[in-house]
Amino acid sequence: MEAWLMQYGLWFLSVALLVEMIALPVPGETMMLYVGYMVSKGVFPWVVSIVHAAIGSMIGITIAYGIGYGLGEPFVRRFGRFVHLTPERFEKAAGWFDRYGYPLIAVGYFIPGVRHVTGYFAGMMRVPYHHFALFAYFGALFWAAFFISLGKWLGASWQLYHKAISHYTWWGGIVLAILVFLYLIYQYYRQKIWHRERQWIEAMLSTTISLRRIRFWVVLGLFLVLILSLFLADWIEDALAHQTGPFDQAMTRIALGMEEDLGLFAFKGVDRLVTLPVLFALGALLIVLIWRYASTPRIELVFLSVMFFGAYGLHVYVGMSSHGGALSGWLKFPDSTMFLAISVWGYTLYTLVRLVVTRMRKKTFWTVLLSLLIGTYWFYLMIDKISSGTKPSALIAGGLFGLIWLVLNLLTLEVMRHILEEVEARLTRLTRL
């Protein structure tokens, strides 16, 4: 691969990614990581390498789109095996495309076995070209920029660091899959749950409070907490055994490279968004929103206090204990600032979406926008902390602690809120009899 790249230059990368998008077995991601390493040595220009990779991917997926559009599903099913488009891959990608639609065209680049066939499915399903081009070309550019930049920042040890990072990514994949599963379950059962509630209210078939919905979400919430706890336990075990060293080194190199190449110095000091004055202002805003819009304001104010004061108290305790004492070495591991940022701002996002965004017309747009803003803040906070000397493993541990604290509080809040709502509805009905 190195000899061909040196002989033919970046055009070899373009052609290789082109044929991969037609479903031929080419290790495109590994090749882009290697090109990124060559960029770090000054052999290839950074931006030009990304452009070559993106153009090759765009042309390849456009050819696949044209084949799917012109020849249709029977042709691809009959002759797809000659380019490793097996029936299993076909059915897998079809299921993903039916479930997630246009965004899969962009996200599919990062899913092995799916990116090779999304172009065919987009064509067979007669996706309008302007919609296809928007998602496919943006996804190709982002995919190329991600892996080439990753190889550049990891440098000469990109193979070793890639292995170290991959060791933990399967846990992240499990958590992400569970979150997607919970969302799909919610979408599937939402209308059925509402239909049953309406029947219960209108017909008054029972004198007891229905807890089916509450039990359902309790089980799913506790399952998510269990997965996060197992991930955290595995992470702590590796940290105590000093096995997170390669991961910390890799992530530190990536963070410093991003800070230098992307000009992230301007975002220094983002940890001020979890200082006491900011938290008081944020709490005051949420109190006003809860008191005005919430159906059960008193119980929600109680949980808001527990969430904020509990998170800040743990943050202060860990910060004070990390400066001395027998447990100081351990308490430095889960970063308390990341714990506070994840828990408090995650709770804020949930409250804003539930009480404010649901009253707007473009609910999806505002939900995505708020999620991106807070997610970007978490990202910049991690970069800032890593560049200041905090170990990435400590940040991830703090983030996991924050997620567990957040999920437990939200789970308990929703259980209590739904119980009170059903009790009030029941009492209101009885007073009318």
N, C-alpha and C positions, 0 to 999 in steps of 0.2 A: 504493500500500500504506500509506504514512504517513497519507494523508487518511482512509482507511477505518479504520485503527487509532484515529486521533484521534476519529472520529465514532462508531464502534461500540465502542471500547475492546477489552478483552481477550476479549470474547465473539467478536469477529471472528477472533482467533487460534484459539480453540477450534473454531469451525466450519470454518476453513480446514484445520486438522490432521485434523478428523473426515473431511472429504471426501477428503483425501490418503490416509488409511488405507483408503478404499474403492477406491483405485487411480486417482483423478483427478489430473491433472498440476498439483500445487500445490508451489511451492518452500518446503516446510516448514522446512528447516534454515536457509535464508537469512532467512525471516521471523522465526524464533526468535532468530537473531543480532541482527536489527534491534530486536526487542523488548528484548533484553538491553542494547543501546545506549540505548534509551529508559529502561530501569531505571537505568542509570548517570547519566542526566540528572535522575532523580527523577520522571519522568512516571508510571511504573507501579511498584507494589511488587514486590520481587524474588520473594518466596515465592508471592504471589498469581499472578504471571505464570507461574511453574512449574506451579502447580496447574491453572490454566486450560489450559495447553498439554497437560499430562498427561491431564486429563479428556477433552479433545477427542480425543486419540489413543486413549485407552481405549475411548471410545464407538465410534469409527470401526472399530477392529480387532475389537470385539465384534460390530458389525453384519456385518462381513466373515465372522467366524466363524459367525454365525447363518445367513448365506446359504449358505456352504459346507456347513454341517451339514444344512440343510433341503433344499436343492435338489441338492446333489451335484456331482460332477465334470462330467457331461455338460452341465449348464446353464451352468456357468462357462466351459467350453470353447466353447460355442456363442455366448454373449452377452457374454463377457468383453471382446471387442475394442471394445465400445462404451464401456468405461471404461478403455481402454488396457491391458487385461490380454491381451496378445498371446500366441500360442502359444509364442513364444520365451521370454518372461518366465515363462510357465506351466511349461515344461520345466526352465528354469534353477532356479526356486524348488523344483520337485519334487525335483530332484537334491540340492539343498542340504538339504531337509527329510529325505529318506531317509537322508542321510549323517550329519547332526548331531542330528536329533530335536528334543526339546523346547527345549533351549537356543537353537536358531535363532530361536524366537519372540521371545526377548529381544534377542539379538545382531542379528537382522535389521533392527531399527530403524536401525542404522548402515550398512546395505548398500543403496545405491540400487538400485531395481528389485526388491528382495527384500521390503522392509518392506511394500510395497503389497499383497502377495499371501500373506503368511504366515498371516493370519487365515483366508483361504479354505481353504488347505491344512489348517490345524488342524481346521477344521470337516469338510472332506471326509474326513479320515482318522479322524474320530470321536475326537479327543483329548478325554478327560474335561474337563469345564468347569473343575473346580478346578485341574487341572494347567495348562490353558490360561491361566486367570486369574492364576495365580502368576507365570508367566514373562512374559505379555503386559503385565500392569499394572506389574510391577516394571521391565520394559524401557521402558515408556512414561514412567514417572517419571524414570528415569535419563537417558533420551534428552533429555527436556525440560529437566531440570536442567543437563545438560552444555552444550547449545547456548545456552540463555539466560544461564547463568553466563559462558560464553565471551564472548558479546557484551558483557556487563556489564564484564568485566575488560579487554577490548580497547578499549572506549570509542569515541570519535568516529572513530577510524581503523580500525574493525573490518573494512571492506572491503579496505583496503590490507594489513593484517596477515593477514587470512584468505588472501589471495593469496600472501603470503610463506610462510606455514606450509604451504599446499597444494603449494608448489613442491617440498617435500622429502618429503611424505607418501607419494608413490608408491614411493619407495625402501623406506619402512617397510612398505608393503603387499606389496612383493615379498618382503622377508625373512619377513614373517608367513605369506605363502602358501607359501614354501619350508618353513617349520617345520611347517605343517599337512600339507604333502605328505610330509615325512619321517615324520611320525607315522602317516599313513595307509599308507605303504609298509611301515612296521614292523608295523602291525596285520595287513596282508595277508600278509606273508611269514613272520611269526613261527611259525605252525604248520607251514608247509612246511619252514622251516629246521630246526625241532626234529625233524620226521619224518625228514629226511635224516640228521641227526646220529645219531638212534637206529638207523637202518638201518646206518650206517657202524660204529657201536660193536658192534652185535649180529652182523652178518654178516662184519665185518673184510674188506671187499672190496678195500681198498687198504692199502698199506704206507706211504703218504705222508700228510702232514697236510693235511686239507681246509681250503683257505683261501677258499672261496667266500663264506662269511659275512663274513670279514674284508675281503675285497676289496670286497664290497658296501658295507659301512659306511665304508671308506676313501674310496670314490668319493663317496658322499653327504656325508661330512664335509668333504672337500676342496672340494666344490661349494659348501657353505655358507660355508666360509672365503673362497672366491673372491668370492661375492656380498657378504659383509661387507667385504672388502678393496676392492671396487669402490665400494661406498657410502662407505667411509672416504676413498678417494682423491678422489672427487667432492666430498666435504665439505671436505677439506683445500684442494682447488683453489679452492672458493668462499671459504673463509676467507682464504686468501692474497691473493685478489683483492678482499677487503673487500666481498663480496657477501652476507655473513650478517648484516649490520647490521639490516635490517628484521625478520629472524627473531629475533635476540637481543632486540630491543626488544619484539616481541610476546610472546615467552615470559617476559621479565622482568615485563611488565605482568600477565600471567596469574599468575605465581608470587606476586607481591606482593599481587594481589587475592585469591588463594586463602588466603594467609597471614593477611590481614586479616579476610576474611569467614568463613573456616572455623576461625579460632582455632588456627592451626598454630604459634603462638609457643612452645607448650609442648614442641615437639619440637626445639628448638634444641640443637645439640651432638650430633646423631646421628652425626657423623663420628668420634666416640670409639669406635665399634664397629669401626674399622679401625686403632686404635692398637696399639702393640706388646704391651701386657699382654693385651688382648682376643684378639689373634691367637695368642699363646702358649697361652692357655686353650682357644681353639677348636682349635688344633692338637693339644693334649693329648687333648681329647675324641675327635677323629677318630682319633688313634693307637690309643686304647683300642678303639674300634669296629672299626677295620680289623684289629687283632690278634685280636680275638675272633670276628668274623663273616666276614671276607674269606677266599676260597678261595686267594688268592695274596697273603698279607699282605706279604711282603718287597718285591715289586715295587711294590705299592700304596703302601707307606711311602716308597719312593724317589720316586715321582711326587708324593706329598703334599709332600715336602721341596722338590722342584723347583718345584712350583706356588707354595707359600707363600713360600719364600725368594726365588724369582725375581720374583714379583709385588712383594714388599716392597722388594727391591733396586731394581727399576725405579722404584718409587714414591719412594724416597729419592733416587735419582739425578736424576730429573726435578725433585723439589722443591729440591735443592741447586743444580742448574744454572739454575733459573729466576730465581735471585737475582743473576745476573751472568754475564758472558761473551758471546761473539758469538752464541751460540745461545739466549740467555735469552728473546728475544721469541718464538721458535718454540716453545720448550719450555713456555711458559706456556699454549699452546693446548690440547693434550690434558691435561685435568685429571687429575692423578695419583691423587687421592683416589677419584674415580669409577672409574678403572681398577682400583684395588686392591679397592674394594667389589664391583664386578661379578665380577671373577675369583675372589676368595677366597670370597665368600659364594655365588656360583654353584657353585663346586666343593663347598662344604659341603652345599648343597641336593642335589646329585647323589649325594654319598656317603651322606647320611642316607636318601634315598629308596631307593637300591640295597641298602643293608646293613640298614636298620632297618624302613622302612615296608613293604617287600616281605614281611616276616615277620608283619605285622599282618593282622587280618581286614578292616578297612575301609581298604584300600590307597588307593582313589581319594580318599576323604575326607581322609586325612592328607596325601596328596600335594598336593591342592589347598590345604589349610590351610597347609602349609609354604611352598608357592609364593607364596601371598598374603601371608604374613608377611614373607618376604624381599623380595618385590616392593614391598610397602608401605614397607619400610625404604629401598629404592633411591629410591622416589618422594620420601619425606621428606628424604632426603639431597640430592636435586636441588633441592628447594624451599629448604632451608637454605643451600646453596651459592649459589644465585642471589640470595637476599636478602642474602647477605654480599658480593656484588659479582662473583661468578664469572660469566663469560659462558655462556649456555646452549649455544652452539656448542662451547665447550671441554669442557663436561660430556658432550655427545653424542660428541665425538671420544674422550674418555677411556673412555666406556662401550663404544664400538666396539673400541678397543684391548683392553679387558678381555674382550669377547666372543671376539675372535680368539684371544687367549692362552688362554682357557678351553677353547674348542673344540679347539685344537691339542693341549693337554694331555690332555683327555678322549679324543680320538681315538687318540693314541699309547698311552695307558693301556689302552684297550680292546683294541687290537691285541695288545699284549704280554700282557695278561691271558688272552685267548682262546688265544693260541699256547701259553702255559705250561699252561693247563688241558688242552688237547688232547695236549700232549706227556706230561703226567702220566698222563692216561687211557690213552694208548698204551703207556706203560711198565708201567702196572699190568696191562694186558691181557696183555702179553708175559710178565710174570713168572708168570702163571697157566698158561701153556702148558707 
